[in-house]
Structure formats: C-alpha cells, structure tokens
Amino acid sequence: MAKKSVYAALELADREVRLVVSEIFNGRSNVLRVERVSHDGIRNSKIRDENAVVKAIDTAVSQAQMALGYQIERVILAIPSVNVRPVNHKVHIEIEDGTHTIRRFHVQQGLKSAMSATNFENVEFVNVNQINYYIDGVKQDKIPLGVDSEAFDMEVDFLCADRKMIYSYVAAVEKAGLQILDIVLDAYGMAKETGTLSQSMDKPVILLDLEADHTTLAFVNQNKIGFTTILDRGYRSFIQGLREKYGLSETTCWRLLENLFDAREIDAKDVVIYIEQQEERRVEISQKELAEAILPNLRSWIADINAGCANILDSVQARYVLTGQGADIPVLKQYLHTFNAPASIYSVTTIGARSGANVTNLGLIYALMDSNKMQNKDITSVNNNELEESIESITRYAKDQEGGFTRKLKKAVLSTKE
C-alpha cells in the first residue's frame, strides 16, 4: 500500500499568514486545508512586530489542526526574494569504492562539497537552484544514477538571501512552536508551481508576484532563477485613493477590486454598486467612480513593470506570468495587452487552493519533494502515528455509523414500498 505523506507549507506574506496542508499520495497532491490569518507585523518583507506574526502563525496552525484531527509539527517556510544572490560552484567527484557506478551517495557527497566550498558571507543558503551533471565533459539530461563511470562533475547553483532576514523569519516560526522542514525561496516555489522552470528552456519568463505591498519580479531562464528584484508597489496602491476618499476598510476595498470588470472609465456605468452607512455620512459609489479611482493606479503599476523590464526585453524575448493574490483581480485580464511583452495570468487548478495567494505554498511542497529525493529523506510535517490514528478513526466511523448521505441514499434506493 502506498504511503500517504502530509506536508504543511507556510508563507509569511504581506498582512497575512498563509498555511497550506497537502497530502501526497501516489505522486498526486490533495489539498487538505488552507488557512489565511491577517496580521500587521510585516512591512516590506521585514518583521516589524514579531508577536503579531507569531500569534497569526499559531492561529493558522491551530485552526488547521482542529479541522484535521492531528498535530502539525513541522513546516516548509517560504523566504522572501529580497537581496537574492545566486552562487555557482563546480565540484569533481571521484568514485573510489571500486564499483565505478554513480550512486545517490556520490551525488549527495558532491552537493556537500559544493556547499562547504562556497563562501556565504552576509547571506545564507536557502535552496538549490539547479544542478547540472557532466561525465567526460558531456552534460547529462538527468541525474546519472547507475551510470558506469570513474568520476563525474557537478555544477551547482545555490540561491542565497539576506542572513538577518532569514533568521528573523525562522525565529518567528520557531517561537510559534514549529520545527522547520526546509526553507525555500518564494520565487522558486512560484516557478515550481507555475511550471515556468521547465518552460523557460524554450523562452525566458518574468514571474510577477503581485501582493498587497510589493511585487516580486523573478527572471526565470534555462530552468533556473536568474535573478529577482522587488517593486515597492502592490495592489494596495490600486485602492489607496478609494480608501482615502471614502474611508473604506481594506476588506471592503478588496471586494470592490474583485468586482471591477470594466477596463475603461468611459465605459463604466454611472450606477451605484456599493452603499455603506458610516457614522457621519452615507457612502454611495458608482461603477464609474470605482473605475476612475482604481484604473489609473493599475495602469501606472503596469507602466512601472514595463519600465523596469525594458532592458531585459531589449536583449531577450521573454514573456510575463502574473501570480500572487493580486492575480485574482479580474480586470487585470483586460490589461494584459498593455504589457511590453506577451503576458498571461496563472490560474491555480488545484482543488481546495484555487487562488493566486496559494501559488507559493503549493510550489514549496514540490520543491521539498525534489529535495527529499535528492537526499533520500522522508520527513513529513505531521506525527505519523497521529496521522494513522486519524485515518483509522475516520474509517471506523464510516464503517460503523448508520448516518451519512451515501448510506441513506443506498437505503432509499433499495427499500421497497409496502
């Protein structure tokens, strides 16, 4: 019987903590739980109020545990793509055990040698970006396990980030009582989930992660992250004027942003679509007023993206892929043609996690699975004994109880009228 492995991925995003718990069974992912808890402890990817972040993490984990029926002990943690530094190192591995056969042990040995030979000054290793293998100078298409050879070479690309920032994120998670399975750059997680790593072998991709306070740009080329940068503008800049003019809450502005469909102010109807009674006034907003308040800011954001990527697009033919929570804004689809390169929005198809906000977390799980295969590890996020007991209790309940839709339906079908 195939083993069920449960992984929990955690992202400390702008203004909220995101937790995705997923079960991997027979190579397929099944999302068990998604939790999103608001907080006000992070600004520009820096933790300003650790207690607020820890409290949000604890709330998200507690809610997931209550729903699932077992404890979450370990998480995969997303690290923001701030001050990212790719580091490359080449190592030569001699097979000295007499077998002349490349085994997983030799690959692990090469990876350790590359890490020990690399100087991570002021930065910390986050995750492996890419590994290329060479035998007699010939590049291999995949890991050369089982290949007969006396030696081989490895070219290892690491992704590193600011040490102080990483330690602050790790400390917050540990103060919430969790262990860390692994840390993964959020841009790498996005690239894994969207499939842009493999797609970049044909044409480079510029990943745009549109969040509340910032936008992460990641240049993906030849199956690896080339570089990343941060634009200090997110979708909150779209609604800033709306909030200031009408005194609306963040949640209300996001709902209005989700329901803005006309891409031109001139085409928007002068029909009231939102009414709110405040203490001193009554607020009425028409579709036209909403468009006039938001669309200029959205177009300005796209202009900033185009300007920031102009030099890249002068030298290579690339395309944009939009993701993150901001990718759920419907009107963005009508503005894709205004980017200075072909653009598309990544739609999450995973049942139970169909939101751009979950892209990073879903990718973290795939990144960890790749790492586990490389290192031959099988550590998951939950206590296996508790997981098995939970599965057994559900099985017993389903078997013993007379309730449930299926059983009642069966009785209705098989019963005969007197």
HUQUI-V71670 format. One record per pair of residues at least 6 apart in sequence whose C-alpha atoms are under 7 Angstrom apart, sorted by the first residue. I is the first residue (numbers start at 0). J is the second residue. Records with the same first field share a line. If there is no record, write none. Layout:
BEGIN
I = J + J
END
This chain:
BEGIN
1 = 24 + 25
2 = 24
3 = 22 + 23 + 24
4 = 22 + 23 + 24 + 379
5 = 20 + 21 + 22 + 23 + 379 + 380 + 381
6 = 20 + 21 + 22 + 364 + 379 + 380
7 = 18 + 19 + 20 + 21 + 74 + 75 + 380
8 = 18 + 19 + 20 + 74 + 75 + 76 + 360 + 363 + 364
9 = 17 + 18 + 19 + 74 + 75 + 76 + 77 + 360
10 = 16 + 17 + 18 + 76 + 77 + 360
11 = 17
13 = 41 + 42 + 210 + 211 + 212
14 = 37 + 38 + 39 + 41
15 = 35 + 36 + 37 + 38
16 = 35 + 36 + 37 + 55 + 56
17 = 34 + 35 + 36
18 = 33 + 34 + 35 + 59
19 = 32 + 33 + 34 + 360
20 = 30 + 31 + 32 + 33
21 = 28 + 29 + 30 + 31
22 = 28 + 29 + 30 + 31
23 = 29
30 = 350 + 351 + 352
32 = 63
33 = 352
34 = 59 + 63
35 = 59
36 = 55 + 59
37 = 55
38 = 51 + 52 + 55
39 = 51
40 = 46 + 47 + 48 + 49 + 51 + 52
41 = 47 + 48
43 = 212
44 = 79
45 = 164
49 = 171
52 = 171
53 = 171 + 172 + 174 + 175
56 = 175
57 = 175
64 = 70 + 71
68 = 389
69 = 385 + 386 + 389
70 = 381 + 382
71 = 380 + 381
72 = 177 + 178 + 380 + 381
73 = 177 + 178 + 179 + 180 + 380 + 381
74 = 178 + 179 + 180 + 380
75 = 179 + 180 + 181 + 182 + 363
76 = 179 + 181 + 182 + 183
77 = 182 + 183 + 184 + 185
78 = 165 + 182 + 183 + 184 + 185
79 = 184 + 185
80 = 184 + 185 + 186 + 227
81 = 160 + 228 + 229
82 = 160 + 161
83 = 158 + 159 + 160 + 227
84 = 158 + 159 + 160
85 = 156 + 157 + 158 + 159
86 = 156 + 157 + 158
87 = 155 + 156 + 157
88 = 113 + 117 + 154 + 155 + 156
89 = 113 + 153 + 154 + 155
90 = 109 + 112 + 113 + 152 + 153 + 154
91 = 151 + 152 + 153
92 = 109 + 150 + 151 + 152
93 = 149 + 150 + 151
94 = 149 + 150
99 = 147 + 148 + 149
100 = 145 + 146 + 147 + 148
101 = 143 + 144 + 145 + 146 + 147 + 148
102 = 144 + 145
103 = 144
107 = 374
109 = 153
113 = 155
121 = 161 + 162
122 = 159 + 160 + 161 + 162
123 = 159 + 160 + 161 + 162
124 = 157 + 158 + 159 + 160
125 = 158 + 159 + 160 + 182 + 183 + 184
126 = 157 + 158 + 182 + 183 + 184
127 = 156 + 157 + 158
128 = 156 + 157 + 158 + 223 + 224
129 = 155 + 156 + 223
130 = 153 + 154 + 155 + 156
131 = 153 + 154 + 155
132 = 138 + 139 + 142 + 152 + 153 + 154
133 = 139 + 151 + 152 + 153
134 = 151 + 152
135 = 151
183 = 363
185 = 359
186 = 217
187 = 224
188 = 359 + 360 + 362 + 363 + 366
189 = 358 + 359 + 362
190 = 196
191 = 362 + 365 + 366
192 = 358 + 361 + 362
193 = 345
195 = 204
196 = 219 + 222 + 223
197 = 222
199 = 219 + 220 + 221 + 222
200 = 220 + 221 + 222
202 = 316 + 317
203 = 219 + 220 + 316 + 317 + 318
204 = 218 + 219 + 220 + 317 + 318 + 319 + 320
205 = 216 + 217 + 218 + 219 + 317 + 318 + 319 + 320
206 = 216 + 217 + 218 + 319 + 320 + 321
207 = 214 + 215 + 216 + 217 + 319 + 320 + 321 + 322
208 = 214 + 215 + 216 + 321 + 322 + 323
209 = 215 + 233 + 234 + 322 + 323 + 324 + 325 + 326
210 = 233 + 234 + 323 + 324 + 325
211 = 233 + 234 + 235
212 = 231 + 232 + 233 + 234 + 235
213 = 229 + 230 + 231 + 232 + 233
214 = 229 + 230 + 231 + 232 + 233
215 = 228 + 229 + 230
216 = 227 + 228 + 229
217 = 224 + 226 + 227 + 228
218 = 224 + 225 + 226 + 227
219 = 225
234 = 325
236 = 296
237 = 293 + 296 + 297
238 = 252 + 293
240 = 292
241 = 292
242 = 248
245 = 282
256 = 328
257 = 328 + 329
259 = 329 + 330
260 = 329 + 330
261 = 267 + 330
262 = 330 + 333
264 = 287 + 290 + 291
267 = 286 + 287 + 290
268 = 286 + 287
269 = 285 + 286 + 287
270 = 285 + 286
271 = 283 + 284 + 285 + 286
272 = 284 + 285 + 286
273 = 283 + 284 + 285
274 = 282 + 283 + 284
275 = 281 + 282 + 283
276 = 282
301 = 338
305 = 338 + 339
317 = 340
318 = 340 + 341 + 342
319 = 340 + 341 + 342 + 343
320 = 342 + 343 + 344 + 345
321 = 343 + 344 + 345
322 = 344 + 345 + 355
323 = 355 + 356 + 358
324 = 354 + 355 + 356
326 = 344 + 355
327 = 354 + 355
335 = 342 + 343
346 = 355
347 = 353 + 354 + 355
371 = 377
END
